[in-house]
């Protein structure tokens, strides 16, 4: 279960040279786990890491998967570079470790993880790392500034590594229980390496080293794929140096020994830029007015005060609608204003309130309340052309069963916007340029069709991107 390298002149831990009496800082040792869903012993490795993270607060960990759906090409390159040939195993700061049973290895079995991590945790580091920046909820863009301080003179080639991991990915896992291999389902994998932002070997910081107290700055810009749950993602930063080892009298391929590591949740380490509201509108619904709005994601959102005024009047609170706090999924809100009068023009707006008391206002939406329509009809969408959203209004002279759907140029249904019985009055439906599966459609001409038992009508729409 372990890889052995017969070697000479190896210390128990291969340590980087330190200057005597140099300024140092606390070390954050990095454990890089090698695992797979097919590995019957790997769940016990994951349990060991959970334990290590509990009793060594400075410990950091990431997990490379091999031969399963969570594997990545860059991760496989790292596995080959560090000569991994047993599972589960882990590299501790990518150091060559002499084993009590003989030989040495970079990727060692879980028997030794705790003791080696403890030794590394007790040794100081000649470098510090700090990270600041933003995560934009709307664009899913990470823009981070990484500041590294060399607390002493350091010689050699140094590399900068940025890795994004994700917790709680659900894939079936093999497990050996008392000699019987079972499949655990569901099984939630943690610390999974999702993207090696700087590639498998990192990017070069210097080929000659650093002077004492030198400050080095690197920037991380990365768009997080929509399939990642950003609430469960961590950003890992670590600095490595090139080391050439002599094995059996021959130099082996260089490996990168880790100098210092940093790892935190994206949402807690970076400033989250709240998403702008996707849409806000008001529409007559019978004798009432329906106020509706949508958000893409929310951060620290306590909720919304719905405000209304008549022309030249003062703003008044109508109601408070609870928000979703922090969420990374689209949310839809509605409020039905039942205290309206025909032939009156109203302005509506939202006053959004955070849990810390900060407020923000939506745009103002103006609508003129009218009596119940005297005829049933489909109005032209607005805006038109549009990107990415447009609003479609239907007026019903009486309560009626109604279907409203979007079709493409070939007459194929793209998305149903409304179906079922609706009360008399005006009804506004929003189309965001997606099909029934939520996938964005291409630019072009589309048609919206309204059908009731007594009426049908079609309007042409143009989506431009």
N, C-alpha and C positions, 0 to 999 in steps of 0.2 A: 504493500500500500504506500510505499514512499519511494522517492527517487533518490538514489545514492550517487554521489560524485566522489571518487577516490582522489584525494588531493594532498598537497603538502603545504606546510606553513600557513595554516588557516586558524584564525582566532575562533573562539566560541561564537562570537558575533563579529562579522566584518563591519567595523566602524569607520566612519570618515574621520580624517585627521582633525584634531581640535587644537587650538592654540592655548597654551597654559595661561590661566587667569583671564581668559577672554570673556567678554560680556556674552551671556547666553540667555535663553528664554525657555519657557516650558515647551516640552515636545508634545506633539499630537501624533502618536504613532498610527500608521495606516496599515490596516489588514486588508489584503486583496484576496478574496475567496474565489476558488475555482470549483464549479458545481454544475449539476445538470438534473433535469427531472427524471432521468433514467437511472440515477445513482441511488442505490438503496441505502447508502450510509450518509448521504448528504443532508437529510433532515437533522441528523445529530450534529453535523457541522454547523448548521444554522442556529441550533439551540446553543451551541458553545459560544458563538459570536454574540448572541443575545446576552448571555451571562457575562462575557467580557465587557460589553458596553455598559452593563450595569455596575460592575465594580471597578472599572477604570474609566472615570469620567472623560478623560482626554482622548480615549480611543476613538478611532474613526474606521469605517469599514465600507467596502464596496464588493459586489459579487459579479464575476464574469460567468456567464452560462456557456456551456459547450454542448452542441448536438441536440438542442431543443429550440422551441420557438423564440426564446429570449436571447439566443446567441446573436452576436454581431461579428462582422468581419474584423473590425478593429480589435474586439475582445479576443478573437481567435489568434490574431497576431501577437497579442500580449502573452497568451497561453504558450505559444510556440517560443517566444523570446525568452521566457522565464523557465523553459524546459519542464513544463508541467506534464507529468505522466501518471498521476494518481488522483483519485477523487474520493472524498473531498480533500482538498489541500488548500494552503494559503501561503502567500508571501507576506512577511512582516517587514515593512519598509524596504522590501526588495533586497534584503540582505542574505548573504550566504551563511547558513547556520550549521555548525558542527553538531551532529546528532549523537546522543549518548550510546546509541547502538552501533555507531561507526559510520563513516562517510559524512557527507555534507549535502545540503540541499537548499535551494531558494524557496521552492514550494514544499512546505513541510506539512505533516499530518496534524490533525487537530489535537493530538496528545500534547503537543508542545506550544500551541498557540498562546495559551494563557500566560505561561512563564516567560516566553520571549516578549510578548506585549508588555508584561510588567517590567522587564528589564529595560525595554526601550522607553517606557513611560518615566522611568527613574533617571534617564540620561537627558541632559539639557540639549537644546538645539541652538545652533549658531545663527538661526534665521527666524524671523517672525513674518506672519502673513496676516493681512487684514483685507476685507472685501467690502465695498460699498457699491451702490448702483440702484437700478430700477428694474421692475418687471411690469410691463404694460399689459393689463388684462385684455385689452381690445385686440392688440396685434400679437400677443403672446411673445413679445420680444424681451429677452434678457439683455441688459446693457450694464455690465459690471466693470468696475475698476479694481484691480488687484494690486495692492501695494506690498512689496516684499522688502524687508530690511535685513541686510547682511550685518550682523552684530559683531563680526570679526572678519579679518581677511580670510578669503576662501579661494582656493585654487582649483582649477579643473573646468570641465565643460558642464554647464547646467541647463536644465530643460524645464519648461513650464507646462503643466498638465491641467486640463480642465475637463471634468467628467460629470455628466448628468445621470443621476440614478432615480429609480422610482420604487416605491414600496407597494405591497399588496397586489401584485400581479397574480391572477388566479389561473394556475395550470396544474393538472394532476401530477402528483409526485409519487415515485416509488419509495418504499420504506421497508427495511428489514425489521420485523418485530418478532423477537424470540425465534429467529431462524426461518421465519416465513416472510416472503416478500409480498407486501400488499400495495395497493394503490390508494393513496390518500386523496380524497376529493370532497369538497374543495380544499385546495392548499394555496396559501397566500405567500408568495415569495417576496422577500424584502431585499433592499439594497441593490436591486438589479441594475447593472450598467446598461443604460438605454442609448447613450450617445457619448463617444469620446470626442468632445468638441475640438480638441487640439490634435486628434489623431493618436495612434497607438504609442508613439514615442514622444509625444509632446512637441513643443516648438522651442528652438534654441534661444536661451537667454544670453549666454556668453560662452565663448570657447577658451577664455583665459582666466576667468574667476572674477571675484569682487573684492573691492577694498573694504576695510573696516568702516562700518556705518554708512555704506552705500545703500541708497534707496532705488529700487527697481519697480517700474510700473508696467503692468500688462492689462490689456482690455479683452473682455469676453463679450462677444455679441452673438446671440444665438436665438433663433425663432423656435420655440417649443412646439412640436407637432401637436395637432388637435387631439390625437389619440392618447397623449400622455395626460394623466391627472396631475395638474400642476400642484395641487394641494398635497400630493404625496411625493413630490420630487425634491431631491437635494442636489445642491451643487458642491462638488468636491474639487478642491484645488490642491496640488502638491508639486513640490519642486524636487527634481531628481538630478543626480550627477552621474556622468559616465564612469564606469569602473570596469577594468579589464582583469579577469581572473585567470590564474594559471592552474590548469587541471591536468594532472599526470604529465607535468612538464611541458604542456602545450597551452598557449593562450586560447581561451574559449571566447566566443562572441561576447561583446560587451553587454553588461546589464546596467540598469539605471537604479542606483541606490537612492532612497527617498530621504531628503534632508528635513522637510517639514511639511505638514499637511493641514488643511482647513476643510471643514465640511459642515454645512448648515442647510436647513430648509430654505428653498427659494423664497417663499412667501414671508418668512420671518427675518431673513438676512437682508433682503432687498426692499426698497421702498416700492410699494404696490401703487401703480397709477390706476385710479378707478376708471372703469369703462364709461364712456358717454352713453346716454340713453339711445337705444336703437330707434324708438318711435314714441310719439305722444300725440294723441288725437282725441277729439270729442265728436260724437254723432248722435243725432236724434233717434230715440228708440221709443216709438209710440208718442206718448205725451211727456216722456222723460228724456234726459240726455245722458248717454253712456260715455264716461271718460275712461280711456284705456291707454296703457303704455307698456313697453317691453324693455328689458335690459338684457345685455349679453352676459355680464357677470357683475357681482357686487362685492364691495369690501367694507366691512364695519357698518353696514347699512341698518339703522334702527327702523326706518320706515319713511312714509310719505304723508305730508299734510296736503289734502286736496283743497285748493283755494279757488274762489269764484268772485267775480265782480260784474256789475253791469257797466255799460260805457260811462266813463267819468266817475264811477263809483269807487268805493274803497274795497280792498281785498278782505274777504272773510273766509275763515276756515269752515269747510263743510264736513270733513271727516279726517280720521287718521287711519292709514292702511299700513299694517306691519310689513317690514322688509324681511329679507332672508339672511340678514347678517352678512356673512361672507360665503359666497357661493360662486362656483365656476361654471354654472349652467344657465342657459337662458331662462328668464322668468317673465311671466305675463301677469299684468294687474288690470283690474277693472273696478270702477266705482259708478253706481247708478244714481244720478241726481234726480230725485223725484219732485223737487220743489222748483218747478219751472213754469213759465207762463208763455203762451203763444205770442208771436210778434215782438219778442224781446231778444236783444242781442247780449250774449254772455261771453266773458273771457274766463278761461280756465288756465291754471298753472299748478305745478307741484313744488312743494318745498321739502326737499330731501334732507333728513336729519341723521347724522352719524351717532353712534353710541357715546362718543366723546363730546357731543354737542355741536359739532360743526354742521353748517347748513349750506345748501346749494339750491338754486332755482332752475326749473325747466323753462323752455320757451313758452310763450303764451299762445294758446289756441283759441280763436274766436269763432263762435257759431251763433247763428240766428235761429231761435226756436220758432217753428211754424206749426200751424195746425196739422192734423193727420192728413197725409196726401190724399188727393181725390182720385188719383190713378196709380196703377202699378207700372213701374218702369225701371230700367237699368240706366244709370247715368254713366258718362264717360269717366274713366279712371283719372285720378290726379295724384302726382304729376304724370305727364305722358309727353315725350319719352321719360323713362325713369331708370334709376340705378341707386340702390338695389331694391328699394321698397316703393310700392304704390298703393293707393287706397281706392276701393271700388264701392260705390254707393248704390243701394237698391231701395226704392220707395215702394211700400206696400199699402194699398188703399184699405185693405182689410187683413185680418189674420189669415195666414195661408201657409200651406206646405210649399217649400221653396228649395231649389238646388242652385248653387252658384259654383261654377268650376272653370278652370283655366285649361285651354287646349293649345296644341302646337299647330304649325302650318299644315300638317298632315291629318288633322282632326283627332289626334290621339290625346286622351286626357292626361294632363300634367299634374294637376292637383285640385282636389275638391276643397272649396273655401267654406261652404255652408250647405247643410242638408237637414231637412226636418221642418217642423212647424215654427213660424216666426210671427210675432205680433204685428199689427198694423203700425206703420210709421217708417222712418228712415233707418237703414241698417248699413253700416260701413264695415267692409272687410279689407284686411291688409294682406297683400301678397308680397313676399320677400324674395321672389325670384328663385325659389327652390321647388323641387318636385315632391312627390308624396313621401319619398324616403329622406327628405331633408337635404338632398344634394343640389348644389347650385346648377341652374340650367344655363345654356349658352345664350349669348346675345341674339336678338332677332325679333320677329313678329309673333305675337301670341294673341289669343282671343279669350275673352271672358264671356261666358254664357249664363244667363239667368233663365230658369224655367220654373213656372208655377202651373197649377192645373188650368189656368185661364190665360196665361201670358208666357211669352218667351222673347228674349232679346239677346243680341250679341254685340260686343264692342271690340274693336281692335286696339292692341296695346303694343308698345315697342320698348323692349329691354335693351339698353346700351351699356356696355362696360368699357 
